[in-house]
Amino acid sequence: MAAYLRVISLPEPEYGASRAFGRVAVRADRRGEGLAKRLIEPVIAKWGSEPMVLHSQAYVTSLYAAFGFEMVGEPFVEAGIPHRTMVRRGA
């Protein structure tokens, strides 16, 4: 498997969103091929009218910003990696 994206329904809304990206991962030797974008596009097409939230590793926030996600809250560290919470308000 070269890339993976998981969308989850949240039991409690976060920043007004009940749906979240639970994980987006691209194998290191396949990064830079646009695989994450190819996975995100159909998710936005299907649920783009709903608010969505994700916890992005800080170095890839521009990927999600290109899909309308905006940073909210303060930076935080998860598993030793700097992260930012990002929200897409929906259409």
C-alpha positions in Angstrom: 0.0 0.0 0.0 1.4 3.4 -1.0 -1.2 5.7 0.7 -4.1 5.6 3.1 -6.8 8.0 4.3 -9.3 7.2 7.0 -12.4 9.4 7.7 -14.2 9.0 11.0 -17.4 10.2 12.5 -16.7 11.9 15.9 -18.8 10.9 18.9 -18.5 14.5 20.1 -18.1 17.4 17.6 -14.7 19.2 17.6 -14.7 22.8 16.4 -18.3 22.2 15.1 -17.2 19.2 13.0 -18.6 15.8 13.4 -16.4 14.2 10.7 -12.6 14.0 10.8 -9.6 12.7 8.9 -8.4 10.0 11.3 -5.2 9.4 9.4 -3.6 10.4 6.1 -0.4 8.5 5.4 1.8 8.2 2.4 4.7 5.7 2.3 8.0 7.7 2.4 9.3 6.4 -0.9 6.1 7.5 -2.7 5.8 11.1 -1.3 5.7 13.9 -3.8 3.5 12.0 -6.3 0.3 13.7 -5.3 -1.2 10.5 -3.7 -2.5 12.4 -0.6 -4.3 14.9 -2.9 -5.8 12.0 -4.9 -7.2 10.6 -1.6 -8.5 13.9 -0.2 -10.3 15.0 -3.4 -13.1 12.3 -3.2 -13.6 12.9 0.5 -14.2 16.6 -0.1 -16.5 15.7 -3.0 -18.5 13.5 -0.8 -18.6 15.4 2.5 -17.4 18.9 1.5 -20.6 20.5 2.5 -20.1 19.4 6.1 -17.5 20.9 8.6 -14.5 18.6 8.9 -11.5 18.7 11.3 -8.1 17.1 11.3 -4.8 17.1 13.3 -2.1 17.8 10.8 1.6 17.4 11.3 2.9 20.9 11.2 5.0 20.5 8.1 2.1 19.5 5.8 -0.5 22.1 6.8 -0.2 23.7 3.4 -1.6 20.4 1.8 -4.8 20.8 3.8 -5.0 24.6 3.4 -5.2 24.0 -0.3 -8.5 22.1 0.4 -9.9 25.0 2.5 -8.8 23.8 6.0 -7.7 26.6 8.4 -5.6 26.4 11.5 -7.3 26.8 14.8 -6.1 26.7 18.3 -2.5 26.4 19.5 0.2 24.1 18.1 0.6 20.9 20.1 2.9 17.9 20.1 1.5 14.4 19.5 3.8 11.3 19.5 6.8 13.7 19.6 5.7 15.5 16.4 4.5 19.1 16.1 0.8 19.3 15.0 -1.9 21.8 14.3 -5.6 21.4 14.4 -7.3 22.4 11.2 -11.0 22.9 10.3 -12.8 23.1 7.0 -16.1 24.9 7.6 -18.0 23.3 4.8 -19.7 24.7 1.7 
